[in-house]
């Protein structure tokens, strides 16, 4: 990677990301793309991202977004159930969290790309790229770790929601992640987190860490004026464990009673990797899986209510922010709404048991005034706190340096 031009009117920034920020087809991509857009307006940005062999990150980005885009090819591995189980068994023995392990070991590849370069700041996306913090600090004046969630908290919540076997595995990875967080956080000059709750978690792990709450957000979207169908919707990557577990819980514990109460009701599941829930929806009446769609926002707008029946996770849920932007009423569990600062009965309804979830959805389906109130308040929450330009304001005190505007 060539050295930064000495006479550039902008400071320079490096971003290292374990996943592509574009297309905007998931929560991780949206958070990374938001930060990349912010940096590119103020810095000359070089991006290094991991991709599978034969995929080039430069081909996936909007023209002119970065100065240079480089790809690190991931070692291929099989994605069968047996292969994943074998890999995780090795990781348990090595006490290495799965995604931290997946993206480790490429230091030599990255260093070759950095030779001769210097940066005012390096930003590393996800905790999975934390092993490259010491390397980044050799080439950048400051190193920033953008935590999409708190990995140890994520595994802890999955342990609570999982079966006995999965719970034990997640507990082991929780302790492994906590140890790695304590080790790597000391190498960063600043940690970006999605919520006040996550800020407190970081400070409990590494009290000396400088922390900035940089909320998850989405680009500005106007409301799509359409008459919604008599349906409810769920949106997300269906292979992602909290989404999969939450959907299985809803389909098994809530949907049958809801369908019996409202025979004409439809349930639309929006998101990529629909194969992950095929066995869960097989034979269910009025349940539609769209698969990957170009614009999930438009699909959400077709339904009366969006649901987030999540039992695990960390960070904040962009599925709720997208539903708010679409001006659709939301029913969520408490963990699903964590970090958003939303009040029950105002911008969403909270329900932490199957019975309460059933009643909350029912009240919105039958109560036009309540549904419209929740939808309107949610839209106000989105406009006030969760657009990219609003979220970017939190970054200004930390990134407007040496010519940044």
N, C-alpha and C positions, 0 to 999 in steps of 0.2 A: 504494500500500500504506500503510495507516494507521500512524501512529506507535505504538510500543509503549506500553501503559498504564504510567504512571509508578509506580503503586502495586502493580504485579504482584509476587507473592511469588517469582517465578522470574526469572532472567536471561533474556535474549532471544537467539535464534539465527536466522540466515538460512542456508538451504541452496539452492544453485543446482545443478541436475542436468540433464545433457543427455538423460537418459532417465528414464522413470517407475520408481520403486522397487517399485511393485505393478502387476500380479501378480508373484509370486516365480517367474518363469519363466526365470531365467538367472543366471549368475554376477554380472554387473554389478548386476542388480536386488537380489540377495541382499546384496551388500556395502553398497549404498546404503540398503536398508531396515534393515539391522542398525544402521547409524549413525544413521539417522533415529529408530528406536525408542529408542536410547540417549538422543539429544538430547531427544526429546519428553517423557521422564520427568523431565528436569532443567531444561528451558528451555521458554519459549514460542517455538515454531518457526514461521517463515514459510518456505514452500517455493516456489521458482520452478523450473519444469521445462519443457523443450522438448517439444512434441508437434506432430503434423501438424494442419493446419487442421481445425477441427470437433471435435477431441478435447480434453477438459478434464481436467486432472490431478486436480482435486478429486473427480471422479466415480470415480477409481480407487483412492482411499486408504481405509483403515479409518476409520470415524467417530471423530472426536475426536483423531486422531493429531497434527494440526497446528493452529495457530491460524488460519493463512490459507494457501491454496494458489492460486498464480497460474500461468497457462500462457503461454508464448511460442510463437507459431505458427511452425513452420519453413517456409521457402520450399519449395514443392513442386519435386521434380525427378524425371525419368524414371529408372526402375531397370533399363532394358534394358542388355545387355552393351555396346552401342555408346555409349549415353549415359554409362555409368560410365567407359568407356575415354576418352571425350572430356574428362570432368571431371578425370580423373587426369592426362591430358596437360597440361591447364592448370595443375594443381597442381604438376606437375614443373617447369614453366617458372617458376612463382611460388615454388618451393621451399617449399611449404606441405604438411605432412602431411594426409592426407585428412580425418580426423575433426576435427582442429583447424580445418581450413578450413570444414567443414560447419557447425560450431556457432559460428563467428565472425561478427561483423557485426551483432549484436543488442544492442549496448551501449545505444543510445537506448531500445529497448523495455524493457530491464531497469531503466534509470535512472528511467523514468517510474513503474515499480512501486515503486521504493525511495524516492521523494520523501517527505520528512518522517519517515522511519524511522531509528532508530539500533539497533544491535545490540552485544551483548557479544562475539559471535563470528560470523564468516561461514565456512561450509564449502562448498567448491567440489568437486564430484564429477568424477572422471576428469581427466586432463590436458587433455582437449578443452575444458574450461571455464576453463583457466588464463588466457586473454586477459582474463577479467573480474576477475582478482585486483586490479588497481589500482582498478577501480570499487568492488569490495566493500570495500576498505580505507577508502574515503571514508565508508562508512556503518557500519563495524564496528570495534571496538577491536582485534580480532585477525582474521587471515585464515588459514584452514587449507585445504590442498590434499590431497584424498583420492585418492591414486594407486592405481588398481585394478591397474595394471601400469606398467612403465617403457617408454614408447612407443618410444624408440630401440632398446631391447633387443628389443622385440616385432618391429620391422621387421628387425633384424639376424637374428633366428632364422628369420623367414619367408624372408629372402634365402637362408639356408643350405639351407632345405628346398624351395625353389621351383625351377621351370624356369629356364632361362637368362634369358628375357625378364622374367619376374616377379622373378627375383633382382636384376636390374639396377634395376628400379623400386623394390624394397624397399631396396636399398642407398642410393639417392638419398633416399628418405623417412627412412631411418635417420639420415643426416647432417642432414637438415632438422629432424627431431625433436630430435636432440641439441642443436642450436643453440637451438631454442625452449625446451628444458628448462633450459639454462644461463641463458637470459634470464628466464624466468618464476619459477624457483624462488627467486630473490632477493626476489620480491614477497610470499612467504608467510612467516608466522611459524612455521608448523609443517607438515611433510609427513607424512601417514599412508601407510605402505606395508604390503604384505601379508607380507613375510618379511625375515629378516636379509639374504638375498642382495640383495633390492631396496634395503634400507637402504644397503648398501655401494655399490650403483650410484648412488644419489642423492648420496651423499657424494663419490663420485669425480667427479661432474658439478659439484656446488656444495657444496664442503666446509663452508661456513658455515651450511648448512641445518640447522635443528632437525628431527629425525626421530623418529617414534614407530612401532614395529612393531605394527600393528593387524591381527591375522590374519583371513583370510577364515573365515567360520563359517556355520552354519545354525541355525535354531531347533531346540529340543529335539525329538527324535523317538524314540519307543519302537520297539523291534524288532517288526516284523510277523512273527508266528509262522506260517509257511506252508512247505510242502514245495516247494523250488525245482524248476523244470523242468530238464531236461538242456539247458541253454542258457547262452550268455554274452551280456553286454549292454554297450552303449555309450550314454552319455547326454550330450546337449549340443545347443546351437544348431547345426544342420547347415549354416547359411550362414556361420558364423564360420570364417575361413580355416584356423586351426590344426586345428579339428575336421574340416573337409572334407579337408584334405591328409592328416591322420593316418588317417582312415577309408579313403581311397583306397589308401594304403600297405598297410593291413591287409587290405583286400579283394583287392588284387592280389598281395601277397607272402606272406600268412600264411593267409588263410581257405581257399584251395583245398587246401593240404596238411593243414590242421586238419580240414576236412570229409572228406577222404579217410581220415584216421586214425580219425575218429569219425562215421560216416555218419548217425547219429541226432541229431547235434548241431544246435541251432538258434542263430541269431545275431539278437538283437533290437536294433534301433537306435531309441533313444528320443529324440525331440526335435522342435522346430518347424523349419519351412523344409525339409521333406523333399524338396522339388523340387530342392534343390541337389545331391543325390546320386542322383537317379533314374537317370541314365545309368550310374552306377557299380554299381548293384544290379540293373539289368535282366537278367533271365534267370538270376540266381543262385539256386540251390536253398537253401531253409531260411533265407533272410534276410528278416526282417520289419522294415518301417519303421512305427512307430506314429504318426508325426506328433506334433503337440502334444498333450500329455496333461495332465490336471488335476493329477495327483500322480506325478511321475517317481519319487519314492521308493518308492511301492507297486509300480511296474513293475520297478524294480531288484530289489526283494525277490523277484520271481518267478524270477530267474536265479541260477545257482550262482556265477558269476564276473562281475566288471565289468572292462572293459579300458580303458586310456588309452594308445593307441599313438601318442602325439603326437610330432611332429618339430619343433614350433615353439611359441612362446607366451612369456608372461611373467606375473608374479604367481604365484598358486597356484591349483590346479585344484579347484574345488568339486565336480566330478564324482567325484573320489576321496573327498572328505569325505562326500558323500552315500552312496557305496558303503560306506564304513566305518560310517556311521550305520545302514545297512540290514544290517550284519553280513554283508557279502559279501566274499569274497576278491578282491583286486585284482592285476592285472598291468599294469605301466606302463613306459614308457620313463623314462630318467633326467630328461629335460626335462619330462615329464608330471608327475613327482612332485617337481619342484624346489620348495624352500621349505617343504615340509611336515615336514622333519626325520625322515622315516620311514627305517627301516633295512631293507635288502634281506634277505628271508628271515624277517622278523619280522611287520610289519604289511602288507607287500605283497611282490611279486616284481618285480624290475627286469630289463628285457631290452631291449637297444639294437640288436639285429640281428633280422632276420626269423627266423632259425633259433633264436635264444635265446627269442624271444617264443613261437614255436610250442612249444618244449619246456616253457616256464614254464606256459603254459595247459594243456598236456597233463598236466603233473605235478599240477596242481590238480584236473583232471577225474578223474584216476585215483587220487589220494591223498586219501582222506577225512580222515585225521588232519591232514595238512598244510593242506588247505583250511580245516578248522575252526580250526586254530591261527591261520592268517593272518586269517581272518574275525573271530575273537574279539579278537585283538590290535588289529585295525583299529577295532573297536567301542570298545575301551579308549582308543585314540588320540582318537577323536571325543569321548568323554565327558570326557576329561582336558583337551583343548586347543581343540576346535573347535565348541562351542556358543556361541550369542550371549552368554549371561551370562558365560562364561569370557573370551571375547574382549573384552567391555566393560571388564574390569578394567584392560586396558592403557591405556584412555582416561582413567581417573579422575584421574591426576596432572595432566592437561592441561585437563580440562573441569569439574572440580568447583570452581566459583568463585561467590562472591557469592550464596550461598543454594542452589547446586546440591546435590542429595542423592544 
